[in-house]
Amino acid sequence: MRFVDEVTIQVRAGSGGDGCVSFRREKYVPKGGPDGGDGGDGGSVVLWGNRHLQTLADLEYHRFYKAAAGRHGAGAKRHGANGDGVRVAVPLGTDVLDAETGAKLGEILEADQEFVVARGGKGGRGNARFATSKDQAPRRFEPGTPAEERKARLVLRLVADIGIVGLPNAGKSTLLSRLTRANPKVASYPFTTLTPNLGVMQTRDVRFTVADMPGIIKGAHEGKGLGLAFLRHIERTRMLVFVIDAADGRPKNDYTELIGEIGSYNEEILKRPRVVALNKVDLLTGRKPAIKLDAERVWVSGLTGEGVEDLRAAIDRVFPKGIGD
């Protein structure tokens, strides 16, 4: 399925049913009392988190969702039926925004979590509800209230424990395939990864969700390259693994460039724990170069598997305790 991380949908809830004005008509009861029933509530449009979804692609081809209206009340104090609601499955990490104002309405972060994006109208009261000692034959009733309707912009920011970040062609996807059971597209040219890939890494005690992000280029925080479409996906990761090409002759500069782009987008992300994987050690000749970095580093080769277990152990050690599942 094609990866889609932003879509705008139109949602319309159901209006409430009107209350009824009715009077009891029975043989030998010449002055029957009011017996108008209440209207039913309109159905709501509800988003719910489906842990098996990783994209908003299904919603790209179905952009209008309408719930049913409540039925009107009837005589003999018969209440109208409530309108059927509509439930729309979305992936975890979906932000819900008002498409016209840009205001954030809510978010879906947990499996089976629900968010009412358009609430149904309330059913009106029938005249039986308005009978009093002073007015025993009321003709008063309430109409149902209108339903909510809006355009909602859904924006996906993946929920992952660990985000693998790096420049294009740093070997992130190959390393992901070593750490997890994921099978991402791998090739020796930049921008192989055009959308995030997800995998699960198992250590002795903990399972981590790992996301390999598209490569960052200079100016990504301004929208260049895959730019903002990529950077928002690391906002909910709990830890970062920086993958640096150790054989390109400028590993420290590459690391500094990545830090600069991420920090320019959102400085809070840089406060999270991180490990640096100095990749492609198999291409180095002679001694490993001396590199000073402000994070724990591990020399690895995604191609041969060298150092991968050391990286796995470093991730397990640095990851915030009590958060993995």
PAZAPA-4460 file (N, C-alpha, C; in steps of 0.05 Angstrom, whole numbers, plus 32768, in hexadecimal, padded with zeros to 4 digits):
% residues 325
    n_x    n_y    n_z   ca_x   ca_y   ca_z    c_x    c_y    c_z   seq   type   mol
   8011   7FE8   8000   8000   8000   8000   8011   8019   8000     1      M     A
   800A   802D   7FF1   801A   8046   7FEF   8019   8055   8009     2      R     A
   8030   8060   8011   8031   806F   802A   8026   808B   8026     3      F     A
   8011   8092   8036   8005   80AC   8035   8004   80B6   8052     4      V     A
   8010   80CE   8057   8010   80D8   8073   8001   80F2   8077     5      D     A
   7FF1   80FA   8063   7FE0   8111   8067   7FC9   8110   8054     6      E     A
   7FB1   8115   805E   7F99   8114   804D   7F84   8126   805B     7      V     A
   7F73   8132   804A   7F5C   8143   8054   7F42   8135   804E     8      T     A
   7F31   8132   8063   7F18   8124   805F   7F01   8137   8067     9      I     A
   7EE9   8132   805C   7ED1   8141   8063   7EC0   812F   8075    10      Q     A
   7EB8   8139   808C   7EA8   8128   809E   7E8E   8137   80A6    11      V     A
   7E79   8128   80A7   7E5F   8133   80AE   7E51   8120   80C0    12      R     A
   7E4B   8129   80D8   7E3B   8118   80EB   7E1E   8119   80E4    13      A     A
   7E0E   810A   80F2   7DF1   810A   80ED   7DE3   811D   8100    14      G     A
   7DCF   812B   80F6   7DC0   813E   8107   7DAD   812E   8119    15      S     A
   7DA5   813B   812F   7D92   812E   8142   7D76   812E   8137    16      G     A
   7D67   811A   813E   7D4B   8119   8135   7D39   812C   8146    17      G     A
   7D24   8135   8139   7D11   8147   8147   7D00   8138   815B    18      D     A
   7CF9   8146   8171   7CE5   813B   8183   7CC9   813D   8176    19      G     A
   7CB7   812D   8180   7C9C   812B   8173   7C87   8139   8185    20      C     A
   7C73   8145   8177   7C5C   814F   8185   7C45   813C   817F    21      V     A
   7C3B   812F   8194   7C26   811B   8190   7C16   8119   81AA    22      S     A
   7BFC   8111   81A7   7BEB   810E   81BE   7BDE   80F2   81BC    23      F     A
   7BDC   80E6   81D3   7BD1   80CB   81D5   7BB4   80CA   81CB    24      R     A
   7BAE   80B8   81B9   7B93   80B5   81AF   7B8A   8099   81B4    25      R     A
   7B7A   8095   81C9   7B70   807B   81CF   7B52   807C   81D4    26      E     A
   7B45   8066   81CE   7B28   8064   81D3   7B23   8067   81F1    27      K     A
   7B0E   8076   81F7   7B06   807C   8212   7B19   808F   8221    28      Y     A
   7B2D   809A   8212   7B3F   80AE   821F   7B3E   80C7   820E    29      V     A
   7B29   80D7   8212   7B24   80EE   8201   7B3A   8103   8202    30      P     A
   7B48   8105   8219   7B5C   8119   821C   7B77   810C   8222    31      K     A
   7B82   80FE   820F   7B9B   80F0   8213   7BB2   8104   8216    32      G     A
   7BC6   80FD   8226   7BDC   810F   822B   7BF0   810F   8214    33      G     A
   7C05   8121   8216   7C1A   8122   8202   7C2B   8109   8202    34      P     A
   7C31   80FE   81EB   7C42   80E6   81EA   7C56   80E7   81D4    35      D     A
   7C5F   80FF   81CD   7C73   8102   81B8   7C8F   80F9   81C2    36      G     A
   7C9B   80E7   81B3   7CB6   80DC   81BA   7CCD   80EF   81B2    37      G     A
   7CE4   80E9   81BD   7CFC   80F8   81B7   7D09   80EF   819D    38      D     A
   7D17   8102   8191   7D27   80FA   8179   7D41   80EC   8181    39      G     A
   7D4B   80DC   816F   7D64   80CE   8174   7D7C   80DF   816F    40      G     A
   7D92   80D8   817C   7DAC   80E6   8177   7DB8   80DF   815C    41      D     A
   7DC5   80F3   8150   7DD2   80ED   8137   7DEC   80DE   813C    42      G     A
   7DF5   80CF   8128   7E0E   80C1   812A   7E26   80D3   8127    43      G     A
   7E3C   80CB   8133   7E55   80DB   8132   7E69   80CD   811F    44      S     A
   7E7C   80DD   8116   7E93   80D2   8106   7EAA   80D1   8119    45      V     A
   7EB5   80B8   811C   7EC9   80B3   8130   7EE2   80A7   8123    46      V     A
   7EF9   80B2   8129   7F13   80A7   8121   7F1C   8094   8136    47      L     A
   7F28   807D   812E   7F32   806A   8142   7F4D   805F   8139    48      W     A
   7F5F   805B   814D   7F7A   8052   8147   7F7C   8034   8141    49      G     A
   7F86   802E   812A   7F8A   8012   8121   7FA8   800D   8121    50      N     A
   7FB2   7FFC   8133   7FCE   7FF7   8135   7FDA   7FE9   811C    51      R     A
   7FC9   7FDE   810B   7FD3   7FD0   80F3   7FD7   7FE3   80DB    52      H     A
   7FCD   7FFB   80DD   7FD0   800E   80C7   7FEA   801E   80CA    53      L     A
   7FF7   8024   80B3   8010   8034   80B4   800E   804C   80A0    54      Q     A
   7FF7   804F   8094   7FF3   8064   8080   7FD6   806D   807F    55      T     A
   7FD2   8085   8075   7FB7   8090   8071   7FAC   808B   8055    56      L     A
   7FB9   8078   8047   7FB2   8073   802B   7F94   806D   8026    57      A     A
   7F88   805E   8038   7F6C   8056   8035   7F5A   806F   8034    58      D     A
   7F61   8083   8043   7F50   809B   8044   7F54   80AD   802C    59      L     A
   7F6A   80A9   801D   7F6F   80BA   8006   7F5A   80B5   7FF0    60      E     A
   7F4F   809D   7FF0   7F3B   8096   7FDB   7F1E   8096   7FE6    61      Y     A
   7F1B   809D   8000   7F00   809F   800B   7F01   80B6   801E    62      H     A
   7EFA   80CE   8014   7EFE   80E7   8023   7EE5   80F3   802F    63      R     A
   7ECE   80E6   802C   7EB6   80F1   8038   7EA9   80DC   8049    64      F     A
   7EA3   80E4   8062   7E97   80D2   8075   7E7E   80DF   8082    65      Y     A
   7E68   80D1   8081   7E4E   80DD   808A   7E40   80C9   809C    66      K     A
   7E39   80D2   80B4   7E2A   80C1   80C7   7E0C   80C6   80C2    67      A     A
   7DFC   80B4   80CD   7DDF   80B6   80C9   7DD2   80C8   80DD    68      A     A
   7DBC   80D5   80D5   7DAD   80E6   80E7   7D9C   80D6   80FA    69      A     A
   7D95   80E2   8111   7D82   80D4   8123   7D66   80D5   8118    70      G     A
   7D56   80C1   811E   7D3A   80C1   8114   7D29   80D2   8126    71      R     A
   7D13   80DD   811B   7D01   80EE   812A   7CF1   80DD   813E    72      H     A
   7CE9   80EB   8153   7CD8   80DD   8167   7CBC   80D8   815B    73      G     A
   7CAC   80C8   8168   7C91   80C1   815F   7C7E   80C0   8176    74      A     A
   7C64   80BD   8170   7C50   80BA   8185   7C54   80A2   8196    75      G     A
   7C44   80A0   81AB   7C45   808B   81BE   7C61   808A   81CC    76      A     A
   7C6D   80A2   81CE   7C87   80A5   81DB   7C9D   8093   81CF    77      K     A
   7C9A   8090   81B4   7CAF   8080   81A7   7CC6   8093   819F    78      R     A
   7CDD   808C   81A9   7CF5   809C   81A4   7D01   8094   8189    79      H     A
   7D0C   80A8   817B   7D19   80A2   8162   7D33   8093   8166    80      G     A
   7D3A   8082   8153   7D53   8073   8155   7D6B   8086   8152    81      A     A
   7D81   807F   815F   7D9A   808E   815B   7DA5   8088   813F    82      N     A
   7DB2   809B   8133   7DBF   8097   8119   7DD9   8087   811C    83      G     A
   7DDE   8077   8108   7DF7   8068   8109   7E0F   807A   8105    84      D     A
   7E24   8076   8115   7E3D   8085   8112   7E4F   8078   80FE    85      G     A
   7E65   8086   80F9   7E79   807C   80E6   7E94   807C   80F4    86      V     A
   7EA2   8065   80F3   7EBD   8063   80FF   7ED1   8060   80E9    87      R     A
   7EE6   8070   80EA   7EFB   8072   80D5   7F15   806A   80E2    88      V     A
   7F22   8055   80D7   7F3B   804B   80E2   7F52   805C   80D8    89      A     A
   7F64   8064   80EA   7F7C   8073   80E2   7F94   8067   80F1    90      V     A
   7FAC   806B   80E6   7FC4   8060   80F4   7FCB   8070   810D    91      P     A
   7FD9   8063   811F   7FE2   8070   8137   7FF5   8086   8130    92      L     A
   7FF2   809D   813E   8003   80B4   8138   7FF5   80C9   8126    93      G     A
   7FDB   80C5   8121   7FCC   80D8   8110   7FC4   80F1   811F    94      T     A
   7FCC   8108   8116   7FC2   8121   8120   7FA9   812A   8111    95      D     A
   7F96   8135   811F   7F7D   813E   8113   7F7B   815D   8115    96      V     A
   7F7A   816A   80FE   7F7A   8187   80FD   7F62   8191   80EE    97      L     A
   7F58   81A9   80F5   7F43   81B6   80E6   7F50   81C0   80CC    98      D     A
   7F46   81B7   80B5   7F52   81BD   809C   7F51   81DB   8095    99      A     A
   7F3D   81E9   80A0   7F3A   8205   809A   7F4A   8218   80AC   100      E     A
   7F4B   8211   80C6   7F59   8223   80D9   7F75   8219   80E0   101      T     A
   7F7A   81FF   80DB   7F94   81F4   80E2   7F96   81EC   8100   102      G     A
   7F81   81F1   810F   7F81   81EA   812C   7F81   81CC   8130   103      A     A
   7F91   81C3   8143   7F93   81A7   8149   7F7A   819F   815A   104      K     A
   7F6C   818B   8150   7F54   8182   815E   7F5A   816A   8171   105      L     A
   7F6D   815A   8169   7F73   8142   817A   7F88   8131   816C   106      G     A
   7F8D   811A   8178   7FA1   8107   816D   7F9A   80EB   8175   107      E     A
   7FA3   80D8   8165   7F9F   80BC   816B   7FBB   80B0   816F   108      I     A
   7FC1   80A7   8188   7FDB   809D   818E   7FDB   8080   8197   109      L     A
   7FC4   8076   81A0   7FC2   805B   81AB   7FAF   804A   819B   110      E     A
   7FB4   8030   819C   7FA2   801D   818E   7F86   801F   819A   111      A     A
   7F72   8020   8189   7F55   8021   8190   7F4D   803B   819D   112      D     A
   7F5F   804E   819F   7F57   8069   81A8   7F43   8075   8194   113      Q     A
   7F30   8083   819F   7F1B   8090   818E   7F1C   80AE   8191   114      E     A
   7F15   80BC   817B   7F12   80D9   817B   7EFA   80E0   816A   115      F     A
   7EE7   80EF   8176   7ECF   80F7   8167   7ED6   8110   8157   116      V     A
   7ED8   810D   813D   7EDF   8123   812C   7EC7   8134   8123   117      V     A
   7EAF   8128   8123   7E96   8136   811E   7E80   812A   812F   118      A     A
   7E76   8139   8141   7E62   812F   8154   7E46   8131   814A   119      R     A
   7E36   811C   814E   7E1B   811D   8145   7E09   812F   8156   120      G     A
   7DF3   8139   814A   7DE1   814A   8159   7DD1   813B   816D   121      G     A
   7DC7   8149   8181   7DB6   813D   8196   7D99   813C   818D   122      K     A
   7D8B   8127   8193   7D6E   8125   818D   7D5E   8139   819D   123      G     A
   7D49   8144   8191   7D38   8157   81A0   7D23   8148   81B1   124      G     A
   7D19   8156   81C5   7D05   814B   81D6   7CE9   814D   81CA   125      R     A
   7CD9   8138   81CE   7CBD   8139   81C5   7CAC   8148   81DA   126      G     A
   7C92   814C   81D2   7C81   815D   81E4   7C7A   814E   81FE   127      N     A
   7C7E   8134   81FF   7C79   8126   8219   7C8B   8130   822F   128      A     A
   7CA2   813A   8227   7CB6   8144   823A   7CAE   815F   8246   129      R     A
   7C9B   816D   823A   7C95   8188   8243   7C7B   818A   8252   130      F     A
   7C6F   8174   8258   7C55   8174   8267   7C5A   817D   8284   131      A     A
   7C49   818F   828D   7C4B   8199   82A9   7C2E   819A   82B4   132      T     A
   7C2D   81A0   82CD   7C12   81A3   82D9   7C03   81BA   82CD   133      S     A
   7C11   81CE   82C4   7C05   81E6   82B9   7C00   81E3   829B   134      K     A
   7C0F   81D2   828E   7C0C   81CE   8271   7C0C   81B0   826C   135      D     A
   7BF4   81A5   826D   7BF2   8188   8269   7BEF   817F   824D   136      Q     A
   7BEE   8192   823A   7BED   818B   821E   7C00   819C   820E   137      A     A
   7C1A   819A   8214   7C2D   81AB   8206   7C30   81A4   81E9   138      P     A
   7C34   81B8   81D9   7C3A   81B4   81BD   7C58   81BA   81B7   139      R     A
   7C66   81BD   81CC   7C82   81C4   81C9   7C93   81AB   81C4   140      R     A
   7CA7   81AE   81B3   7CBA   8199   81AE   7CD5   81A5   81A7   141      F     A
   7CEA   8195   81A6   7D04   819F   819F   7D0D   8192   8184   142      E     A
   7D17   81A2   8172   7D24   8196   815A   7D3F   818B   8162   143      P     A
   7D48   8178   8153   7D63   816D   8157   7D78   8182   8151   144      G     A
   7D8E   8180   815F   7DA4   8194   815A   7DB4   818C   8142   145      T     A
   7DC0   81A0   8134   7DCF   819A   811C   7DE8   8189   8122   146      P     A
   7DF2   817C   810E   7E0A   816C   8111   7E23   817C   810A   147      A     A
   7E39   8173   8113   7E53   8180   810C   7E5C   8177   80F1   148      E     A
   7E68   8189   80E2   7E73   8183   80C8   7E8D   8193   80C5   149      E     A
   7EA1   8186   80BB   7EBB   8194   80B7   7ECD   8185   80A3   150      R     A
   7EE1   8194   809A   7EF7   8188   808C   7F0D   8183   80A0   151      K     A
   7F17   816B   80A1   7F2C   8165   80B4   7F45   815C   80A4   152      A     A
   7F5C   8168   80AC   7F75   8160   80A0   7F83   814C   80B3   153      R     A
   7F89   8135   80A9   7F96   8120   80B9   7FB3   811F   80B1   154      L     A
   7FC4   8121   80C4   7FE1   8121   80BF   7FEE   810B   80D1   155      V     A
   7FFC   80F9   80C4   8008   80E3   80D2   8024   80EA   80DA   156      L     A
   802A   80E6   80F4   8045   80E7   80FF   8049   80CC   810D   157      R     A
   805A   80BC   8101   805D   80A1   810B   8063   809F   8129   158      L     A
   8058   808B   8135   805F   8085   8151   8072   806E   8151   159      V     A
   808B   8074   8157   80A0   805F   8158   80B3   8064   816F   160      A     A
   80BD   804F   817A   80D0   8052   8191   80EA   805F   8188   161      D     A
   80F4   8056   8171   810E   805E   8167   810C   8068   814A   162      I     A
   8119   807E   8145   811A   8089   812A   8137   8087   8120   163      G     A
   813A   807A   8109   8155   8079   80FC   8157   8090   80E9   164      I     A
   816A   80A2   80ED   816D   80B9   80DC   8189   80BA   80D0   165      V     A
   818C   80C8   80BA   81A6   80CA   80AD   81A3   80D9   8092   166      G     A
   81BA   80DF   8086   81BA   80EB   806C   81B2   80D6   8057   167      L     A
   81AA   80DE   803F   81A4   80CA   802A   81BC   80B8   8025   168      P     A
   81B7   809E   8022   81CB   808A   801B   81DE   8084   8032   169      N     A
   81D6   808A   804B   81E7   8084   8062   81E5   8066   806A   170      A     A
   81D1   8058   805E   81CE   803C   8065   81B9   8036   807A   171      G     A
   81A6   8048   807D   8192   8045   8092   8180   802C   808D   172      K     A
   8177   8029   8075   8165   8013   806F   8173   7FF8   8073   173      S     A
   818C   7FF6   806B   819B   7FDD   806E   819D   7FD7   808C   174      T     A
   81A3   7FEB   809C   81A6   7FE8   80B8   818B   7FE0   80C5   175      L     A
   8175   7FEC   80BC   815B   7FE4   80C6   8156   7FC7   80C2   176      L     A
   815D   7FBD   80AA   8158   7FA1   80A4   8169   7F8F   80B5   177      S     A
   8180   7F98   80BF   8191   7F89   80D1   8185   7F89   80ED   178      R     A
   817B   7F9F   80F5   8171   7FA2   8111   8156   7F95   8115   179      L     A
   8146   7F95   80FF   812A   7F8B   8101   8125   7F77   80EB   180      T     A
   810C   7F6F   80E9   8104   7F5D   80D4   80F8   7F6C   80BC   181      R     A
   80FB   7F86   80BC   80F1   7F96   80A6   8100   7F90   808C   182      A     A
   80F3   7F94   8076   8100   7F8E   805C   80FD   7FA6   804A   183      N     A
   810A   7FBD   8051   8107   7FD5   8041   8117   7FD3   8027   184      P     A
   810F   7FE5   8014   811E   7FE6   7FFB   813A   7FF1   8000   185      K     A
   814E   7FE3   7FF6   816A   7FEB   7FFB   8178   7FED   7FE0   186      V     A
   8186   8003   7FDC   8196   8006   7FC3   81AD   801A   7FC9   187      A     A
   81C0   801C   7FB7   81D8   802C   7FBC   81D5   8048   7FAF   188      S     A
   81BD   8053   7FB1   81BA   806F   7FA7   81A9   807E   7FBB   189      Y     A
   81AC   8099   7FBB   819D   80A9   7FCF   817F   80A7   7FCB   190      P     A
   8171   80AC   7FE1   8154   80AD   7FE2   8146   8093   7FDA   191      F     A
   8153   807C   7FE1   8145   8063   7FDE   812C   8063   7FEF   192      T     A
   812F   806D   8007   8118   806F   801A   8109   8089   8015   193      T     A
   80F1   8086   800B   80E0   809E   8006   80CA   80A0   801A   194      L     A
   80C6   808B   8029   80B2   808C   803F   80BE   807C   8056   195      T     A
   80B4   8081   806F   80BF   8073   8086   80B9   8055   8084   196      P     A
   80CD   8045   808C   80CA   8028   808F   80CA   8021   80AC   197      N     A
   80B9   800E   80B3   80B6   8006   80CF   80BF   7FE9   80D3   198      L     A
   80CC   7FE4   80EA   80D3   7FC9   80F2   80D2   7FC7   8110   199      G     A
   80D5   7FAE   811A   80D5   7FA9   8137   80EF   7F9C   813E   200      V     A
   80FD   7FA9   8151   8117   7F9E   815B   8112   7F91   8176   201      M     A
   811B   7F79   8179   8118   7F6A   8192   8133   7F68   81A1   202      Q     A
   8134   7F71   81BA   814B   7F6C   81CA   8143   7F57   81DE   203      T     A
   8154   7F52   81F2   814E   7F3C   8204   8134   7F41   8213   204      R     A
   812F   7F5A   821A   8117   7F60   822B   8102   7F72   821E   205      D     A
   8109   7F7F   8208   80F8   7F95   81FE   80F5   7F92   81E0   206      V     A
   80DC   7F9A   81D7   80D7   7F9D   81BA   80D5   7FBA   81B4   207      R     A
   80E4   7FC3   819F   80E4   7FDF   8197   80D9   7FE1   817B   208      F     A
   80C7   7FF5   8176   80C0   7FFC   815B   80D4   800F   814F   209      T     A
   80DF   8008   8138   80F5   8018   812C   80EC   8022   8111   210      V     A
   80F0   803C   810C   80E8   8049   80F3   8101   8053   80E5   211      A     A
   8105   804B   80CC   811A   8055   80BB   810F   806C   80AB   212      D     A
   8119   8084   80B0   810E   809C   80A3   811C   80A3   8089   213      M     A
   810E   80B0   8077   811B   80B9   805E   8132   80CC   8064   214      P     A
   8146   80CC   8053   815E   80DB   8057   8159   80F9   805A   215      G     A
   8168   8105   806C   8167   8122   8071   817C   8130   8060   216      I     A
   8174   8146   8053   8188   8156   8044   8188   8172   8050   217      I     A
   819C   8181   8049   819F   819C   8053   8187   81AC   804A   218      K     A
   817A   81BA   805D   8163   81CA   8057   8149   81BA   805B   219      G     A
   814B   81A2   8066   8133   8192   806A   811E   81A0   807C   220      A     A
   8128   81AE   8090   8115   81BC   80A2   8106   81D3   8095   221      H     A
   810F   81DA   807D   8101   81EF   806D   80F0   81E2   8057   222      E     A
   80EF   81C7   8057   80DE   81B9   8044   80ED   81AF   802C   223      G     A
   8108   81B1   802B   8117   81A8   8014   8118   8189   8014   224      K     A
   811B   817E   7FFC   811B   8161   7FFA   8100   8156   8004   225      G     A
   8101   8141   8015   80E9   8137   8021   80E1   8148   8039   226      L     A
   80F4   8157   8043   80F0   816D   8056   80DD   8167   806C   227      G     A
   80C9   8178   806F   80B6   8177   8085   80A6   815D   8085   228      L     A
   80A2   8151   806E   8094   8138   806C   80A2   8122   807B   229      A     A
   80BD   8125   807D   80CD   8111   808C   80CF   8119   80A9   230      F     A
   80D6   8132   80AE   80DE   813B   80C9   80C7   8137   80DD   231      L     A
   80AE   813A   80D5   8099   8137   80E9   8097   811A   80F3   232      R     A
   80A2   8107   80E3   809F   80EB   80EC   80B3   80E4   8103   233      H     A
   80C6   80F5   8109   80D7   80EF   8120   80CE   80FD   8139   234      I     A
   80B9   810D   8137   80B0   811C   814F   80A6   810A   8165   235      E     A
   809B   80F3   815E   8090   80E1   8173   80A3   80CA   817A   236      R     A
   80BA   80C9   816E   80CD   80B4   8175   80D9   80BA   8190   237      T     A
   80E0   80A5   819F   80EB   80A9   81BA   8109   80A9   81BB   238      R     A
   8115   80A0   81A6   8132   809F   81A5   813B   80A0   8187   239      M     A
   8153   80AB   8182   815D   80AD   8167   8176   809D   8164   240      L     A
   8179   8090   814D   8192   8083   8145   819C   8092   812C   241      V     A
   81B2   80A0   812F   81BD   80AE   8119   81D0   809B   810A   242      F     A
   81CA   8097   80F0   81DB   8086   80E0   81ED   8098   80CE   243      V     A
   8207   8095   80D3   821A   80A6   80C5   822C   8094   80B4   244      I     A
   8231   809D   809B   8243   808F   8089   825F   8095   8092   245      D     A
   826C   8081   809F   8286   8085   80AA   829C   8084   8095   246      A     A
   8295   807C   807D   82A9   8079   8068   82A9   8090   8054   247      A     A
   8298   80A5   8059   8296   80BA   8045   82AA   80D1   8049   248      D     A
   82BA   80CF   805F   82CF   80E2   8064   82C6   80FA   8074   249      G     A
   82AC   80FC   807B   82A2   8113   808A   828C   810C   809E   250      R     A
   8291   80F7   80AE   827C   80ED   80C0   8273   8102   80D4   251      P     A
   8286   8112   80E0   827E   8125   80F4   826E   813C   80E7   252      K     A
   8275   8144   80CF   8266   8159   80C1   8249   814F   80BB   253      N     A
   8247   8136   80B3   822D   812B   80AD   821B   812B   80C6   254      D     A
   8227   8123   80DD   8219   8123   80F6   8210   813F   80FE   255      Y     A
   8222   8152   80FB   821B   816E   8101   8205   8179   80F0   256      T     A
   8205   8171   80D6   81F0   817A   80C4   81D5   816E   80CC   257      E     A
   81D5   8155   80D4   81BC   8149   80DD   81B1   8157   80F6   258      L     A
   81C3   815B   8109   81BB   8169   8121   81AF   8184   811B   259      I     A
   81BC   8193   8109   81B2   81AD   8102   8197   81AD   80F5   260      G     A
   8191   819A   80E3   8177   8199   80D6   8161   8192   80E9   261      E     A
   8167   817E   80FA   8152   8175   810D   814D   818B   8122   262      I     A
   8162   8198   812B   815F   81AD   813F   8151   81C5   8134   263      G     A
   8155   81CC   811A   8147   81E2   810E   8129   81DC   810B   264      S     A
   8123   81C3   8108   8107   81BB   8106   80F9   81BB   8122   265      Y     A
   8106   81AE   8135   80FB   81AC   8150   8111   81A4   8163   266      N     A
   811A   81B8   8173   8130   81B3   8186   8129   819E   819B   267      E     A
   8110   819B   81A1   8108   8188   81B6   8110   816B   81AE   268      E     A
   8111   8165   8194   8118   814A   818B   8134   8143   8193   269      I     A
   8146   8157   8194   8162   8152   819A   8167   814D   81B8   270      L     A
   8152   8150   81C8   8155   814A   81E4   8151   812C   81EA   271      K     A
   8149   811D   81D6   8145   8101   81DA   815F   80F1   81D8   272      R     A
   815F   80DA   81E5   8177   80C9   81E4   817F   80C3   81C7   273      P     A
   8199   80BF   81C2   81A1   80B8   81A7   81BA   80A6   81A8   274      R     A
   81BD   8097   8193   81D5   8087   818E   81DE   808C   8171   275      V     A
   81F8   808D   816D   8202   8092   8152   820E   8078   8147   276      V     A
   8203   806F   8130   820E   8057   8123   8220   8060   810C   277      A     A
   823A   805C   810F   824D   8063   80FA   824E   804B   80E7   278      L     A
   8240   804E   80D1   823B   8038   80BF   8250   8035   80A9   279      N     A
   824F   801F   809B   8260   8018   8085   827D   8015   808D   280      K     A
   8281   800A   80A5   829C   8005   80AF   82AA   7FF1   809D   281      V     A
   829C   7FE1   808E   82A8   7FCE   807C   82B7   7FDC   8065   282      D     A
   82B2   7FF5   8060   82BF   8004   804B   82D8   8013   8055   283      L     A
   82DC   8013   806F   82F4   8021   807A   830D   8010   8076   284      L     A
   8322   801C   8070   833C   800F   806F   834E   8019   8085   285      T     A
   835C   8007   8092   836D   8010   80A8   835D   8015   80C2   286      G     A
   8368   8027   80D2   835C   802D   80EC   8343   803E   80E9   287      R     A
   8330   803A   80FB   8318   804B   80FC   8321   8068   8103   288      K     A
   8315   807C   80F6   831D   8098   80FC   8313   80A0   8118   289      P     A
   8321   80B2   8124   8319   80BD   813E   8303   80D1   813A   290      A     A
   82EB   80CC   8146   82D4   80DE   8142   82C8   80E5   815D   291      I     A
   82C7   80FE   8164   82BB   8107   817D   829E   810F   8178   292      K     A
   828C   8102   8186   826F   8108   8184   8263   810B   81A0   293      L     A
   824C   8118   81A1   823F   811C   81BB   822B   8107   81C2   294      D     A
   822F   80EE   81B8   821D   80D8   81BD   822C   80BE   81BB   295      A     A
   8220   80A9   81C7   822D   808F   81C5   822E   8087   81A7   296      E     A
   8244   807B   819F   8248   8073   8183   824F   8056   8181   297      R     A
   8247   804A   816B   824C   802E   8166   8255   802C   8149   298      V     A
   826A   801D   8144   8273   8018   8128   8265   8000   811E   299      W     A
   8258   8002   8107   8248   7FED   80FC   824B   7FEA   80DD   300      V     A
   8242   7FD4   80D4   823F   7FD0   80B6   8224   7FC4   80B2   301      S     A
   8212   7FD3   80A6   81F8   7FC8   809F   81FB   7FB2   808A   302      G     A
   820F   7FB4   807A   8213   7FA0   8064   821C   7F85   806F   303      L     A
   8230   7F85   8081   823B   7F6B   808B   822F   7F63   80A5   304      T     A
   8223   7F76   80B4   8218   7F6F   80CE   822C   7F75   80E4   305      G     A
   8244   7F7D   80DE   8257   7F83   80F3   824D   7F99   8106   306      E     A
   824F   7F95   811F   8248   7FA9   8133   822A   7FAC   8138   307      G     A
   8219   7F9E   8129   81FC   7FA1   812C   81F2   7F99   8148   308      V     A
   81FE   7F84   8153   81F6   7F7C   816E   81FF   7F90   8183   309      E     A
   8216   7F9D   817E   821F   7FB2   8190   820C   7FCA   818E   310      D     A
   8202   7FD0   8176   81EE   7FE6   8173   81D4   7FDF   8181   311      L     A
   81CC   7FC6   817E   81B3   7FBE   818C   81B6   7FC1   81AA   312      R     A
   81CD   7FBA   81B4   81D2   7FBC   81D1   81D3   7FD9   81DA   313      A     A
   81DE   7FEA   81C9   81E0   8007   81D0   81C4   8013   81D0   314      A     A
   81B3   800C   81BD   8198   8016   81BC   8189   800E   81D6   315      I     A
   818C   7FF4   81DD   817E   7FEA   81F5   8188   7FF9   820E   316      D     A
   81A2   8000   820E   81AD   800D   8226   81A5   802A   8228   317      R     A
   81A4   8038   8211   819F   8055   8211   8181   805B   8211   318      V     A
   8171   8049   8207   8154   804F   8205   8148   8055   8220   319      F     A
   8136   8069   8222   812A   8070   823C   811C   8058   8249   320      P     A
   8123   8051   8261   8119   8039   826E   80FB   803D   8275   321      K     A
   80ED   8026   8273   80D1   8026   827A   80BF   8030   8265   322      G     A
   80C9   8035   824C   80B8   8040   8236   80B3   802A   8221   323      I     A
   80C7   801A   821C   80C4   8006   8207   80AF   7FF2   820F   324      G     A
   80A4   7FE3   81FC   8090   7FCF   8203   8096   7FB5   81F5   325      D     A
***
